[in-house]
Amino acid sequence: MAVTQALADALRSCGSRGALAGARTLHGRLVTVGLASAVFLQNTLLHAYLSCGALSDARRLLRADIKEPNVITHNIMMNGYAKQGSLSDAEELFDRMPRRDVASWNTLMSGYFQARRFLDGLETFVSMHRSGDSLPNAFTFCCVMKSCGALGCRELAPQLLGLFCKFDFWGDPDVETALVDMFVRCGYVDFASRLFSQIERPTIFCRNSMLAGYAKLYGIDHAIEYFEDMAERDVVSWNMMIAALSQSGRVREALGLVVEMHRKGVRLDSTTYTSSLTACARLFSLGWGKQLHAKVIRSLPQIDPYVASALIELYAKCGSFKEAKRVFNSLQDRNSVSWTVLIGGSLQYECFSKSVELFNQMRAELMAIDQFALATLISGCFNRMDLCLGRQLHSLCLKSGHNRAIVVSNSLISLYAKCGDLQNAEFVFSSMSERDIVSWTSMITAYSQIGNIIKAREFFDGMATRNAITWNAMLGAYIQHGAEEDGLKMYSAMLSQKDVTPDWVTYVTLFRGCADIGANKLGDQIIGHTVKAGLILNVSVANAAITMYSKCGRISEAQKLFDLLNGKDVVSWNAMITGYSQHGMGKQAVKTFDDMLSKGAKPDYISYVAVLSGCSHSGLVQEGKLYFDMMTRVHGISPGLEHFSCMVDLLGRAGHLTEAKDLIDKMPMKPTAEVWGALLSACKIHGNDELAELAAKHVFELDSPDSGSYMLLAKIYSDAGKSDDSAQVRKLMRDKGIKKNPGYSWMEVENKVHVFKADEVSHPQVIAIRNKLDELMEKIAHLGYVRTESPRSEIHHSEKLAVAFGIMSLPAWMPIHIMKNLRICGDCHTVIKLISSVTDREFVIRDGVRFHHFKSGSCSCGDYW
């Protein structure tokens, strides 16, 4: 017995040290002393060979020397197969075992888990339970719970809890930890928290599982609170918090936690450095990153591929591509992640040819083609609209089999969609054996971009599961293409989904839709939803709400929200300045622009369009000239067509027609129909027929399909008594097939949008509306108004009908908001001013250019529009 024990101890020592030569020597010794057939020593020797990685020696020993293997022999061999990745051999051995015990089942389940074959692990547990030849032990439950958690099997988790309670493994720290971790991973964080509170002495791993659950489902603030209350933390706890803060956008806090971690004596590991360097890359903080790089060199004996990839990403994102390449070249073992990060870094700085060169170099070094490297390079083709190279990469994907990878297929769909090749985009989509939400959303976006809402909706309806991004894509498709009512119905359907929560993108899209159709009441309801969701002061949401209020004629509400917003960005300022400009409040637009400058905010191209438009709508000529000069001289912004159009409109309306014409002649780009149209409009105001003819000639030469300029010139000729010239312009319109744009007005009453057109006959209350309008016209006749009786009488213009309907339908205290697609005509402007006087009602009308606030017989525009 003493000799047997000594030999067994020596074999165990060889196995633990990986001493294969010693194990073989001892094998010979067993044969010499006649103990080679002892099952106990044979099993010990088998274990030693497997521990040394000598699978062939172990296999030979099992087949040739072990005549009567027992269940322990088979379990040892199965474990060896599993650890060395030969699961098929382990399965084959398991199937032919004459007898199995719980260790046999556990070995196979553990092997499946290590190989990430979680479903096979669960099926093995079910088979074990049904066979009845072995009762599960603590290790069994650890294996099956880990597999269940990895798959997120919400239905199975409660059943495993029932079995856990039946076999009463309470008190086993490993099983309790696996149980809590399983419920966290399956999304039952509340229940996991209750289980956790029942554990007398939870392990640090168990505490970390709860930390991960709180961060994932309750938000980072809840996780921070739990982290600060943890009685014990290890490096994993710190790393989890650093990663969670970084991923949630709170990157500076993540780096602050790294400093605190170091100060408290917790040793930073490669995971810490990877997360920290990634955070520096997101902040574009090269200084921080270099300090961490120095610490990596001092602390880690060897830089692993993940830390190296994070360093490459840092330097590439911060524009230090030479340093990124230097880190990459210093690596002894480059993996596909390192290559992919370097390729992505060169793409970020628009070195597309360099990215292609790196990719080819990666292939030349016989590095296995990586799906993420392919997807990254395809994204580069997407940004450059390089369909030719994209197709070559698609061919490579097919040859290498990477076309089956979801991330590659999604990149190909985006590439083909952006390049307008919807047929190939749909081919890639239909060829996918597995699709994720990104795949479906890409197709929805592709078809919505070309205005095919029906096809986009088909893909939306074909999805089994949807998230907020998918809903937002479909919602945006409707609103972007003028189907606002369908979009708002989509939002109502979205609210009925239990697992989908509207986000800031949802509300930005909705506010845009409400603004487009002037849906005041619905806009108020959505404002309430954003307040409830805590998103109203999100800068993007607030900016969209400010625009919505402005476009719905509620400039005071827009101003209140603007004043409440702390973190104003340039979009916030632009939204408010534009709002004032649209409402003819030029002085307020100028003041807000000056406030923007005094607060240190840098105006952009849009800022100057907004303030110049405000000057134009209010006749602020000197201010407009000042800002037009400041734009280039102070902020280095070259004037664009929109700026020139505003200046021509400003000068022309103020009567400086020659100066407006001179400005057009000095434009560095070819004037558009809009620029000449602004001059033409000014000529009508000031009765300059000669210059009007010149402006109109340029508009007609540009072949503008807009009927407005033609009608304007015809009106100028008519007012000047040149009826033949007016008729000739109308004939020219007919010859070119240009039709007068029909005028529409619409308003919201009792959550329904009512649309009116000139000479409306389709509205169910049309007779009552016309009678009401006749009554109003009689009242204002007493104030001196004389009705026009031309062949094309203006009495039934759409805005007049909307005004009459509003008076009939809305209470006397409520302002009447009306939207109109064309600029309001002079007769309607006069009539509505007078109606506001005789009815003591307030009207807010948004025409195709700006807002008019009518009250007590006057308009906010001061008759300057």
Disulfide bonds with the S-S distance in Angstrom:
none
